[in-house]
Amino acid sequence: MLLDERDGRRIAKQFGLRVTGVLGILLQARREGRLSSLQEAMEQLREKAGFHIRGELFADLVRKSGESNT
């Protein structure tokens, strides 16, 4: 199941399910070569969906993906 809402994540954890958020899924896709640019995908989430990503987290994920933060 794919869901990234706070209550849903909390309940999933209570049932012992492993939880991975949208950004974790995107990072995994980038590492597997299924996504050409994690940075671009996160920027689109911010611009088109109003998805809030802290600057520090954004930079950390870009670093972990192997992309340079431009």
N, CA, C and O atoms as a Tripos MOL2 file, in Angstrom:
@<TRIPOS>MOLECULE
protein
  280   279    70     0     0
PROTEIN
NO_CHARGES

@<TRIPOS>ATOM
      1 N           0.8540   -1.1570    0.0000 N.3       1 MET1
      2 CA          0.0000    0.0000    0.0000 C.3       1 MET1
      3 C           0.9010    1.2210    0.0000 C.2       1 MET1
      4 O           1.9080    1.2640    0.7060 O.2       1 MET1
      5 N           0.5360    2.1950   -0.7840 N.am      2 LEU2
      6 CA          1.2870    3.4490   -0.8360 C.3       2 LEU2
      7 C           0.4300    4.5470   -0.2330 C.2       2 LEU2
      8 O          -0.6680    4.8360   -0.7090 O.2       2 LEU2
      9 N           0.9550    5.1560    0.8320 N.am      3 LEU3
     10 CA          0.2530    6.2470    1.4840 C.3       3 LEU3
     11 C           1.2620    7.0370    2.2880 C.2       3 LEU3
     12 O           2.2020    6.4670    2.8410 O.2       3 LEU3
     13 N           1.0790    8.3190    2.3580 N.am      4 ASP4
     14 CA          2.0640    9.1480    3.0380 C.3       4 ASP4
     15 C           1.4000   10.1910    3.9300 C.2       4 ASP4
     16 O           1.8040   11.3530    3.9510 O.2       4 ASP4
     17 N           0.3980    9.7710    4.6490 N.am      5 GLU5
     18 CA         -0.2610   10.6630    5.5890 C.3       5 GLU5
     19 C           0.1410   10.2530    6.9980 C.2       5 GLU5
     20 O           0.3240    9.0710    7.2910 O.2       5 GLU5
     21 N           0.2730   11.2340    7.8500 N.am      6 ARG6
     22 CA          0.7790   10.9950    9.2060 C.3       6 ARG6
     23 C          -0.0230    9.9170    9.9540 C.2       6 ARG6
     24 O           0.5680    9.0050   10.5320 O.2       6 ARG6
     25 N          -1.3480   10.0120    9.9480 N.am      7 ASP7
     26 CA         -2.1620    9.0380   10.6790 C.3       7 ASP7
     27 C          -2.0150    7.6380   10.0840 C.2       7 ASP7
     28 O          -1.9100    6.6530   10.8140 O.2       7 ASP7
     29 N          -2.0100    7.5610    8.7680 N.am      8 GLY8
     30 CA         -1.8550    6.2670    8.1110 C.3       8 GLY8
     31 C          -0.5190    5.6230    8.4360 C.2       8 GLY8
     32 O          -0.4440    4.4160    8.6680 O.2       8 GLY8
     33 N           0.5280    6.4230    8.4510 N.am      9 ARG9
     34 CA          1.8650    5.9060    8.7870 C.3       9 ARG9
     35 C           1.8980    5.4130   10.2350 C.2       9 ARG9
     36 O           2.4760    4.3670   10.5280 O.2       9 ARG9
     37 N           1.2810    6.1660   11.1270 N.am     10 ARG10
     38 CA          1.2660    5.7870   12.5450 C.3      10 ARG10
     39 C           0.5430    4.4520   12.7360 C.2      10 ARG10
     40 O           1.0180    3.5750   13.4570 O.2      10 ARG10
     41 N          -0.5970    4.3110   12.0880 N.am     11 ILE11
     42 CA         -1.3740    3.0760   12.2220 C.3      11 ILE11
     43 C          -0.6220    1.9010   11.5930 C.2      11 ILE11
     44 O          -0.6030    0.8060   12.1540 O.2      11 ILE11
     45 N          -0.0110    2.1220   10.4450 N.am     12 ALA12
     46 CA          0.7670    1.0590    9.8010 C.3      12 ALA12
     47 C           1.8810    0.5760   10.7240 C.2      12 ALA12
     48 O           2.1250   -0.6260   10.8270 O.2      12 ALA12
     49 N           2.5520    1.5020   11.3890 N.am     13 LYS13
     50 CA          3.6170    1.1290   12.3290 C.3      13 LYS13
     51 C           3.0610    0.3190   13.4940 C.2      13 LYS13
     52 O           3.7060   -0.6190   13.9630 O.2      13 LYS13
     53 N           1.8580    0.6780   13.9660 N.am     14 GLN14
     54 CA          1.2360   -0.0660   15.0600 C.3      14 GLN14
     55 C           0.9810   -1.5200   14.6700 C.2      14 GLN14
     56 O           0.9920   -2.4080   15.5220 O.2      14 GLN14
     57 N           0.7510   -1.7560   13.3820 N.am     15 PHE15
     58 CA          0.5300   -3.1090   12.8850 C.3      15 PHE15
     59 C           1.8290   -3.8030   12.4930 C.2      15 PHE15
     60 O           1.8150   -4.9050   11.9440 O.2      15 PHE15
     61 N           2.9520   -3.1470   12.7820 N.am     16 GLY16
     62 CA          4.2440   -3.7470   12.5080 C.3      16 GLY16
     63 C           4.6730   -3.6810   11.0460 C.2      16 GLY16
     64 O           5.5900   -4.3910   10.6330 O.2      16 GLY16
     65 N           4.0130   -2.8330   10.2660 N.am     17 LEU17
     66 CA          4.3730   -2.7050    8.8570 C.3      17 LEU17
     67 C           5.5450   -1.7420    8.7010 C.2      17 LEU17
     68 O           5.6690   -0.7670    9.4430 O.2      17 LEU17
     69 N           6.3880   -2.0260    7.7380 N.am     18 ARG18
     70 CA          7.5040   -1.1270    7.4370 C.3      18 ARG18
     71 C           6.9520    0.0640    6.6610 C.2      18 ARG18
     72 O           6.1630   -0.1040    5.7320 O.2      18 ARG18
     73 N           7.3640    1.2450    7.0410 N.am     19 VAL19
     74 CA          6.8410    2.4690    6.4420 C.3      19 VAL19
     75 C           7.9590    3.1800    5.6760 C.2      19 VAL19
     76 O           9.0430    3.4170    6.2080 O.2      19 VAL19
     77 N           7.6730    3.5090    4.4290 N.am     20 THR20
     78 CA          8.5740    4.3040    3.6040 C.3      20 THR20
     79 C           7.7430    5.4000    2.9700 C.2      20 THR20
     80 O           6.7420    5.1180    2.3120 O.2      20 THR20
     81 N           8.1430    6.6360    3.1580 N.am     21 GLY21
     82 CA          7.3970    7.7640    2.6160 C.3      21 GLY21
     83 C           7.6950    8.0140    1.1470 C.2      21 GLY21
     84 O           8.5030    7.3200    0.5300 O.2      21 GLY21
     85 N           7.0340    9.0040    0.6110 N.am     22 VAL22
     86 CA          7.1740    9.3700   -0.7990 C.3      22 VAL22
     87 C           8.6370    9.6420   -1.1440 C.2      22 VAL22
     88 O           9.1340    9.1720   -2.1680 O.2      22 VAL22
     89 N           9.3230   10.3950   -0.2940 N.am     23 LEU23
     90 CA         10.7110   10.7310   -0.5920 C.3      23 LEU23
     91 C          11.6100    9.4970   -0.5540 C.2      23 LEU23
     92 O          12.5560    9.3930   -1.3340 O.2      23 LEU23
     93 N          11.3200    8.5760    0.3390 N.am     24 GLY24
     94 CA         12.0730    7.3180    0.3990 C.3      24 GLY24
     95 C          11.8680    6.4820   -0.8530 C.2      24 GLY24
     96 O          12.8040    5.8640   -1.3580 O.2      24 GLY24
     97 N          10.6390    6.4660   -1.3480 N.am     25 ILE25
     98 CA         10.3270    5.7360   -2.5850 C.3      25 ILE25
     99 C          11.0610    6.3780   -3.7610 C.2      25 ILE25
    100 O          11.6100    5.6740   -4.6090 O.2      25 ILE25
    101 N          11.0720    7.7060   -3.8150 N.am     26 LEU26
    102 CA         11.7730    8.4000   -4.8960 C.3      26 LEU26
    103 C          13.2790    8.1560   -4.8330 C.2      26 LEU26
    104 O          13.9140    7.9580   -5.8690 O.2      26 LEU26
    105 N          13.8550    8.1670   -3.6350 N.am     27 LEU27
    106 CA         15.2830    7.8990   -3.4800 C.3      27 LEU27
    107 C          15.6100    6.4930   -3.9530 C.2      27 LEU27
    108 O          16.6000    6.2850   -4.6540 O.2      27 LEU27
    109 N          14.7900    5.5350   -3.5760 N.am     28 GLN28
    110 CA         15.0040    4.1510   -4.0010 C.3      28 GLN28
    111 C          14.9070    4.0380   -5.5240 C.2      28 GLN28
    112 O          15.7140    3.3500   -6.1490 O.2      28 GLN28
    113 N          13.9350    4.7030   -6.1130 N.am     29 ALA29
    114 CA         13.7740    4.6820   -7.5710 C.3      29 ALA29
    115 C          15.0020    5.2710   -8.2500 C.2      29 ALA29
    116 O          15.4510    4.7490   -9.2700 O.2      29 ALA29
    117 N          15.5500    6.3470   -7.7030 N.am     30 ARG30
    118 CA         16.7530    6.9740   -8.2680 C.3      30 ARG30
    119 C          17.9320    6.0150   -8.1880 C.2      30 ARG30
    120 O          18.6760    5.8630   -9.1570 O.2      30 ARG30
    121 N          18.1050    5.3730   -7.0510 N.am     31 ARG31
    122 CA         19.2190    4.4340   -6.8520 C.3      31 ARG31
    123 C          19.1160    3.2460   -7.8000 C.2      31 ARG31
    124 O          20.1320    2.7010   -8.2330 O.2      31 ARG31
    125 N          17.8920    2.8470   -8.1210 N.am     32 GLU32
    126 CA         17.6750    1.7060   -9.0240 C.3      32 GLU32
    127 C          17.6800    2.1160  -10.4930 C.2      32 GLU32
    128 O          17.5090    1.2690  -11.3700 O.2      32 GLU32
    129 N          17.8730    3.4040  -10.7730 N.am     33 GLY33
    130 CA         17.9070    3.8810  -12.1440 C.3      33 GLY33
    131 C          16.5330    4.0460  -12.7760 C.2      33 GLY33
    132 O          16.4230    4.1690  -13.9960 O.2      33 GLY33
    133 N          15.4920    4.0510  -11.9660 N.am     34 ARG34
    134 CA         14.1230    4.2090  -12.4650 C.3      34 ARG34
    135 C          13.6830    5.6700  -12.5170 C.2      34 ARG34
    136 O          12.6150    5.9930  -13.0360 O.2      34 ARG34
    137 N          14.5220    6.5420  -11.9720 N.am     35 LEU35
    138 CA         14.2230    7.9670  -11.9240 C.3      35 LEU35
    139 C          15.4900    8.6990  -12.3360 C.2      35 LEU35
    140 O          16.5530    8.4870  -11.7520 O.2      35 LEU35
    141 N          15.3810    9.5500  -13.3310 N.am     36 SER36
    142 CA         16.5880   10.2160  -13.8380 C.3      36 SER36
    143 C          17.1330   11.2690  -12.8830 C.2      36 SER36
    144 O          18.3470   11.4690  -12.8240 O.2      36 SER36
    145 N          16.2670   11.9470  -12.1340 N.am     37 SER37
    146 CA         16.7350   12.9880  -11.2210 C.3      37 SER37
    147 C          15.8260   13.0910  -10.0030 C.2      37 SER37
    148 O          14.6560   13.4600  -10.1110 O.2      37 SER37
    149 N          16.3760   12.7650   -8.8670 N.am     38 LEU38
    150 CA         15.6330   12.9110   -7.6150 C.3      38 LEU38
    151 C          15.3940   14.3870   -7.3200 C.2      38 LEU38
    152 O          14.3080   14.7750   -6.8870 O.2      38 LEU38
    153 N          16.4060   15.1970   -7.5540 N.am     39 GLN39
    154 CA         16.2800   16.6280   -7.2940 C.3      39 GLN39
    155 C          15.1290   17.2220   -8.1100 C.2      39 GLN39
    156 O          14.3220   17.9890   -7.5840 O.2      39 GLN39
    157 N          15.0590   16.8730   -9.3660 N.am     40 GLU40
    158 CA         13.9910   17.3860  -10.2240 C.3      40 GLU40
    159 C          12.6180   16.9060   -9.7470 C.2      40 GLU40
    160 O          11.6550   17.6740   -9.7410 O.2      40 GLU40
    161 N          12.5340   15.6430   -9.3520 N.am     41 ALA41
    162 CA         11.2630   15.0940   -8.8720 C.3      41 ALA41
    163 C          10.8110   15.8120   -7.6000 C.2      41 ALA41
    164 O           9.6270   16.1100   -7.4410 O.2      41 ALA41
    165 N          11.7590   16.0910   -6.6900 N.am     42 MET42
    166 CA         11.3980   16.7860   -5.4530 C.3      42 MET42
    167 C          10.9940   18.2310   -5.7360 C.2      42 MET42
    168 O          10.0780   18.7530   -5.1010 O.2      42 MET42
    169 N          11.6650   18.8750   -6.6770 N.am     43 GLU43
    170 CA         11.2900   20.2380   -7.0440 C.3      43 GLU43
    171 C           9.8810   20.2740   -7.6210 C.2      43 GLU43
    172 O           9.1140   21.1940   -7.3370 O.2      43 GLU43
    173 N           9.5390   19.2750   -8.4330 N.am     44 GLN44
    174 CA          8.1870   19.2010   -8.9870 C.3      44 GLN44
    175 C           7.1550   18.9740   -7.8950 C.2      44 GLN44
    176 O           6.0690   19.5520   -7.9400 O.2      44 GLN44
    177 N           7.4810   18.1360   -6.9110 N.am     45 LEU45
    178 CA          6.5680   17.9380   -5.7780 C.3      45 LEU45
    179 C           6.3160   19.2600   -5.0580 C.2      45 LEU45
    180 O           5.1830   19.5800   -4.7000 O.2      45 LEU45
    181 N           7.3720   20.0110   -4.8550 N.am     46 ARG46
    182 CA          7.2390   21.3120   -4.1880 C.3      46 ARG46
    183 C           6.3640   22.2610   -4.9980 C.2      46 ARG46
    184 O           5.4260   22.8590   -4.4710 O.2      46 ARG46
    185 N           6.6770   22.3910   -6.2770 N.am     47 GLU47
    186 CA          6.0110   23.3800   -7.1220 C.3      47 GLU47
    187 C           4.5810   22.9990   -7.4900 C.2      47 GLU47
    188 O           3.6790   23.8350   -7.4320 O.2      47 GLU47
    189 N           4.3730   21.7500   -7.8630 N.am     48 LYS48
    190 CA          3.0720   21.3460   -8.3920 C.3      48 LYS48
    191 C           2.1080   20.8340   -7.3280 C.2      48 LYS48
    192 O           0.8920   20.9610   -7.4760 O.2      48 LYS48
    193 N           2.6480   20.2570   -6.2540 N.am     49 ALA49
    194 CA          1.7710   19.6660   -5.2430 C.3      49 ALA49
    195 C           1.8360   20.3960   -3.9070 C.2      49 ALA49
    196 O           1.1060   20.0510   -2.9770 O.2      49 ALA49
    197 N           2.7100   21.4090   -3.8020 N.am     50 GLY50
    198 CA          2.8330   22.1240   -2.5350 C.3      50 GLY50
    199 C           3.4290   21.2650   -1.4320 C.2      50 GLY50
    200 O           3.1970   21.5230   -0.2510 O.2      50 GLY50
    201 N           4.1920   20.2510   -1.8020 N.am     51 PHE51
    202 CA          4.8050   19.3080   -0.8720 C.3      51 PHE51
    203 C           5.9540   20.0080   -0.1600 C.2      51 PHE51
    204 O           6.8670   20.5130   -0.8130 O.2      51 PHE51
    205 N           5.9220   20.0440    1.1640 N.am     52 HIS52
    206 CA          6.9710   20.7240    1.9260 C.3      52 HIS52
    207 C           8.1350   19.7700    2.1770 C.2      52 HIS52
    208 O           7.9570   18.6740    2.7090 O.2      52 HIS52
    209 N           9.3320   20.2120    1.7830 N.am     53 ILE53
    210 CA         10.5570   19.4590    2.0450 C.3      53 ILE53
    211 C          11.5550   20.4480    2.6390 C.2      53 ILE53
    212 O          11.9450   21.4130    1.9820 O.2      53 ILE53
    213 N          11.9650   20.2080    3.8760 N.am     54 ARG54
    214 CA         12.9470   21.0970    4.5030 C.3      54 ARG54
    215 C          14.2160   21.1590    3.6530 C.2      54 ARG54
    216 O          14.6060   20.1580    3.0520 O.2      54 ARG54
    217 N          14.8500   22.3020    3.5990 N.am     55 GLY55
    218 CA         16.0640   22.4900    2.8140 C.3      55 GLY55
    219 C          17.1620   21.4990    3.1620 C.2      55 GLY55
    220 O          17.8360   20.9670    2.2800 O.2      55 GLY55
    221 N          17.3360   21.2570    4.4560 N.am     56 GLU56
    222 CA         18.3630   20.3200    4.9210 C.3      56 GLU56
    223 C          18.0610   18.9010    4.4340 C.2      56 GLU56
    224 O          18.9660   18.1960    3.9870 O.2      56 GLU56
    225 N          16.8080   18.4820    4.5160 N.am     57 LEU57
    226 CA         16.4150   17.1520    4.0520 C.3      57 LEU57
    227 C          16.5830   17.0480    2.5390 C.2      57 LEU57
    228 O          17.0750   16.0390    2.0330 O.2      57 LEU57
    229 N          16.1760   18.0840    1.8220 N.am     58 PHE58
    230 CA         16.3130   18.1220    0.3680 C.3      58 PHE58
    231 C          17.7750   17.8870   -0.0270 C.2      58 PHE58
    232 O          18.0740   17.0330   -0.8610 O.2      58 PHE58
    233 N          18.6750   18.6550    0.5830 N.am     59 ALA59
    234 CA         20.1030   18.5450    0.2820 C.3      59 ALA59
    235 C          20.6440   17.1660    0.6580 C.2      59 ALA59
    236 O          21.4450   16.5950   -0.0820 O.2      59 ALA59
    237 N          20.2150   16.6300    1.7940 N.am     60 ASP60
    238 CA         20.6730   15.3120    2.2370 C.3      60 ASP60
    239 C          20.2470   14.2210    1.2560 C.2      60 ASP60
    240 O          21.0390   13.3370    0.9300 O.2      60 ASP60
    241 N          19.0130   14.2790    0.7890 N.am     61 LEU61
    242 CA         18.5320   13.2790   -0.1590 C.3      61 LEU61
    243 C          19.2430   13.3810   -1.5020 C.2      61 LEU61
    244 O          19.5610   12.3670   -2.1220 O.2      61 LEU61
    245 N          19.4900   14.6060   -1.9470 N.am     62 VAL62
    246 CA         20.2200   14.7860   -3.2070 C.3      62 VAL62
    247 C          21.6110   14.1820   -3.0660 C.2      62 VAL62
    248 O          22.0880   13.4970   -3.9710 O.2      62 VAL62
    249 N          22.2530   14.4290   -1.9500 N.am     63 ARG63
    250 CA         23.5890   13.8610   -1.6770 C.3      63 ARG63
    251 C          23.5510   12.3440   -1.6680 C.2      63 ARG63
    252 O          24.4030   11.6940   -2.2740 O.2      63 ARG63
    253 N          22.5570   11.7720   -0.9770 N.am     64 LYS64
    254 CA         22.4320   10.3130   -0.9050 C.3      64 LYS64
    255 C          22.1450    9.6910   -2.2630 C.2      64 LYS64
    256 O          22.4830    8.5330   -2.5060 O.2      64 LYS64
    257 N          21.5220   10.4620   -3.1450 N.am     65 SER65
    258 CA         21.1760    9.9360   -4.4670 C.3      65 SER65
    259 C          22.3760    9.9310   -5.4160 C.2      65 SER65
    260 O          22.3530    9.2950   -6.4700 O.2      65 SER65
    261 N          23.4310   10.6600   -5.0150 N.am     66 GLY66
    262 CA         24.6070   10.7480   -5.8700 C.3      66 GLY66
    263 C          24.5410   11.8970   -6.8500 C.2      66 GLY66
    264 O          25.4400   12.0540   -7.6770 O.2      66 GLY66
    265 N          23.4990   12.7030   -6.7760 N.am     67 GLU67
    266 CA         23.3760   13.8750   -7.6550 C.3      67 GLU67
    267 C          24.0660   15.0540   -6.9770 C.2      67 GLU67
    268 O          24.2210   15.0830   -5.7560 O.2      67 GLU67
    269 N          24.4690   16.0090   -7.7800 N.am     68 SER68
    270 CA         25.0110   17.2360   -7.1800 C.3      68 SER68
    271 C          23.8670   18.2150   -6.9960 C.2      68 SER68
    272 O          22.9610   18.2820   -7.8280 O.2      68 SER68
    273 N          23.9050   18.9590   -5.9310 N.am     69 ASN69
    274 CA         22.8480   19.9300   -5.6350 C.3      69 ASN69
    275 C          23.1640   21.2340   -6.3420 C.2      69 ASN69
    276 O          24.0490   21.9820   -5.9270 O.2      69 ASN69
    277 N          22.4210   21.5040   -7.4300 N.am     70 THR70
    278 CA         22.6740   22.7170   -8.2100 C.3      70 THR70
    279 C          21.6690   23.7830   -7.9010 C.2      70 THR70
    280 O          21.7310   24.8740   -8.4690 O.2      70 THR70
@<TRIPOS>BOND
     1     1     2 1
     2     2     3 1
     3     3     4 2
     4     3     5 am
     5     5     6 1
     6     6     7 1
     7     7     8 2
     8     7     9 am
     9     9    10 1
    10    10    11 1
    11    11    12 2
    12    11    13 am
    13    13    14 1
    14    14    15 1
    15    15    16 2
    16    15    17 am
    17    17    18 1
    18    18    19 1
    19    19    20 2
    20    19    21 am
    21    21    22 1
    22    22    23 1
    23    23    24 2
    24    23    25 am
    25    25    26 1
    26    26    27 1
    27    27    28 2
    28    27    29 am
    29    29    30 1
    30    30    31 1
    31    31    32 2
    32    31    33 am
    33    33    34 1
    34    34    35 1
    35    35    36 2
    36    35    37 am
    37    37    38 1
    38    38    39 1
    39    39    40 2
    40    39    41 am
    41    41    42 1
    42    42    43 1
    43    43    44 2
    44    43    45 am
    45    45    46 1
    46    46    47 1
    47    47    48 2
    48    47    49 am
    49    49    50 1
    50    50    51 1
    51    51    52 2
    52    51    53 am
    53    53    54 1
    54    54    55 1
    55    55    56 2
    56    55    57 am
    57    57    58 1
    58    58    59 1
    59    59    60 2
    60    59    61 am
    61    61    62 1
    62    62    63 1
    63    63    64 2
    64    63    65 am
    65    65    66 1
    66    66    67 1
    67    67    68 2
    68    67    69 am
    69    69    70 1
    70    70    71 1
    71    71    72 2
    72    71    73 am
    73    73    74 1
    74    74    75 1
    75    75    76 2
    76    75    77 am
    77    77    78 1
    78    78    79 1
    79    79    80 2
    80    79    81 am
    81    81    82 1
    82    82    83 1
    83    83    84 2
    84    83    85 am
    85    85    86 1
    86    86    87 1
    87    87    88 2
    88    87    89 am
    89    89    90 1
    90    90    91 1
    91    91    92 2
    92    91    93 am
    93    93    94 1
    94    94    95 1
    95    95    96 2
    96    95    97 am
    97    97    98 1
    98    98    99 1
    99    99   100 2
   100    99   101 am
   101   101   102 1
   102   102   103 1
   103   103   104 2
   104   103   105 am
   105   105   106 1
   106   106   107 1
   107   107   108 2
   108   107   109 am
   109   109   110 1
   110   110   111 1
   111   111   112 2
   112   111   113 am
   113   113   114 1
   114   114   115 1
   115   115   116 2
   116   115   117 am
   117   117   118 1
   118   118   119 1
   119   119   120 2
   120   119   121 am
   121   121   122 1
   122   122   123 1
   123   123   124 2
   124   123   125 am
   125   125   126 1
   126   126   127 1
   127   127   128 2
   128   127   129 am
   129   129   130 1
   130   130   131 1
   131   131   132 2
   132   131   133 am
   133   133   134 1
   134   134   135 1
   135   135   136 2
   136   135   137 am
   137   137   138 1
   138   138   139 1
   139   139   140 2
   140   139   141 am
   141   141   142 1
   142   142   143 1
   143   143   144 2
   144   143   145 am
   145   145   146 1
   146   146   147 1
   147   147   148 2
   148   147   149 am
   149   149   150 1
   150   150   151 1
   151   151   152 2
   152   151   153 am
   153   153   154 1
   154   154   155 1
   155   155   156 2
   156   155   157 am
   157   157   158 1
   158   158   159 1
   159   159   160 2
   160   159   161 am
   161   161   162 1
   162   162   163 1
   163   163   164 2
   164   163   165 am
   165   165   166 1
   166   166   167 1
   167   167   168 2
   168   167   169 am
   169   169   170 1
   170   170   171 1
   171   171   172 2
   172   171   173 am
   173   173   174 1
   174   174   175 1
   175   175   176 2
   176   175   177 am
   177   177   178 1
   178   178   179 1
   179   179   180 2
   180   179   181 am
   181   181   182 1
   182   182   183 1
   183   183   184 2
   184   183   185 am
   185   185   186 1
   186   186   187 1
   187   187   188 2
   188   187   189 am
   189   189   190 1
   190   190   191 1
   191   191   192 2
   192   191   193 am
   193   193   194 1
   194   194   195 1
   195   195   196 2
   196   195   197 am
   197   197   198 1
   198   198   199 1
   199   199   200 2
   200   199   201 am
   201   201   202 1
   202   202   203 1
   203   203   204 2
   204   203   205 am
   205   205   206 1
   206   206   207 1
   207   207   208 2
   208   207   209 am
   209   209   210 1
   210   210   211 1
   211   211   212 2
   212   211   213 am
   213   213   214 1
   214   214   215 1
   215   215   216 2
   216   215   217 am
   217   217   218 1
   218   218   219 1
   219   219   220 2
   220   219   221 am
   221   221   222 1
   222   222   223 1
   223   223   224 2
   224   223   225 am
   225   225   226 1
   226   226   227 1
   227   227   228 2
   228   227   229 am
   229   229   230 1
   230   230   231 1
   231   231   232 2
   232   231   233 am
   233   233   234 1
   234   234   235 1
   235   235   236 2
   236   235   237 am
   237   237   238 1
   238   238   239 1
   239   239   240 2
   240   239   241 am
   241   241   242 1
   242   242   243 1
   243   243   244 2
   244   243   245 am
   245   245   246 1
   246   246   247 1
   247   247   248 2
   248   247   249 am
   249   249   250 1
   250   250   251 1
   251   251   252 2
   252   251   253 am
   253   253   254 1
   254   254   255 1
   255   255   256 2
   256   255   257 am
   257   257   258 1
   258   258   259 1
   259   259   260 2
   260   259   261 am
   261   261   262 1
   262   262   263 1
   263   263   264 2
   264   263   265 am
   265   265   266 1
   266   266   267 1
   267   267   268 2
   268   267   269 am
   269   269   270 1
   270   270   271 1
   271   271   272 2
   272   271   273 am
   273   273   274 1
   274   274   275 1
   275   275   276 2
   276   275   277 am
   277   277   278 1
   278   278   279 1
   279   279   280 2
@<TRIPOS>SUBSTRUCTURE
     1 MET1         2 RESIDUE 1 A MET
     2 LEU2         6 RESIDUE 1 A LEU
     3 LEU3        10 RESIDUE 1 A LEU
     4 ASP4        14 RESIDUE 1 A ASP
     5 GLU5        18 RESIDUE 1 A GLU
     6 ARG6        22 RESIDUE 1 A ARG
     7 ASP7        26 RESIDUE 1 A ASP
     8 GLY8        30 RESIDUE 1 A GLY
     9 ARG9        34 RESIDUE 1 A ARG
    10 ARG10       38 RESIDUE 1 A ARG
    11 ILE11       42 RESIDUE 1 A ILE
    12 ALA12       46 RESIDUE 1 A ALA
    13 LYS13       50 RESIDUE 1 A LYS
    14 GLN14       54 RESIDUE 1 A GLN
    15 PHE15       58 RESIDUE 1 A PHE
    16 GLY16       62 RESIDUE 1 A GLY
    17 LEU17       66 RESIDUE 1 A LEU
    18 ARG18       70 RESIDUE 1 A ARG
    19 VAL19       74 RESIDUE 1 A VAL
    20 THR20       78 RESIDUE 1 A THR
    21 GLY21       82 RESIDUE 1 A GLY
    22 VAL22       86 RESIDUE 1 A VAL
    23 LEU23       90 RESIDUE 1 A LEU
    24 GLY24       94 RESIDUE 1 A GLY
    25 ILE25       98 RESIDUE 1 A ILE
    26 LEU26      102 RESIDUE 1 A LEU
    27 LEU27      106 RESIDUE 1 A LEU
    28 GLN28      110 RESIDUE 1 A GLN
    29 ALA29      114 RESIDUE 1 A ALA
    30 ARG30      118 RESIDUE 1 A ARG
    31 ARG31      122 RESIDUE 1 A ARG
    32 GLU32      126 RESIDUE 1 A GLU
    33 GLY33      130 RESIDUE 1 A GLY
    34 ARG34      134 RESIDUE 1 A ARG
    35 LEU35      138 RESIDUE 1 A LEU
    36 SER36      142 RESIDUE 1 A SER
    37 SER37      146 RESIDUE 1 A SER
    38 LEU38      150 RESIDUE 1 A LEU
    39 GLN39      154 RESIDUE 1 A GLN
    40 GLU40      158 RESIDUE 1 A GLU
    41 ALA41      162 RESIDUE 1 A ALA
    42 MET42      166 RESIDUE 1 A MET
    43 GLU43      170 RESIDUE 1 A GLU
    44 GLN44      174 RESIDUE 1 A GLN
    45 LEU45      178 RESIDUE 1 A LEU
    46 ARG46      182 RESIDUE 1 A ARG
    47 GLU47      186 RESIDUE 1 A GLU
    48 LYS48      190 RESIDUE 1 A LYS
    49 ALA49      194 RESIDUE 1 A ALA
    50 GLY50      198 RESIDUE 1 A GLY
    51 PHE51      202 RESIDUE 1 A PHE
    52 HIS52      206 RESIDUE 1 A HIS
    53 ILE53      210 RESIDUE 1 A ILE
    54 ARG54      214 RESIDUE 1 A ARG
    55 GLY55      218 RESIDUE 1 A GLY
    56 GLU56      222 RESIDUE 1 A GLU
    57 LEU57      226 RESIDUE 1 A LEU
    58 PHE58      230 RESIDUE 1 A PHE
    59 ALA59      234 RESIDUE 1 A ALA
    60 ASP60      238 RESIDUE 1 A ASP
    61 LEU61      242 RESIDUE 1 A LEU
    62 VAL62      246 RESIDUE 1 A VAL
    63 ARG63      250 RESIDUE 1 A ARG
    64 LYS64      254 RESIDUE 1 A LYS
    65 SER65      258 RESIDUE 1 A SER
    66 GLY66      262 RESIDUE 1 A GLY
    67 GLU67      266 RESIDUE 1 A GLU
    68 SER68      270 RESIDUE 1 A SER
    69 ASN69      274 RESIDUE 1 A ASN
    70 THR70      278 RESIDUE 1 A THR
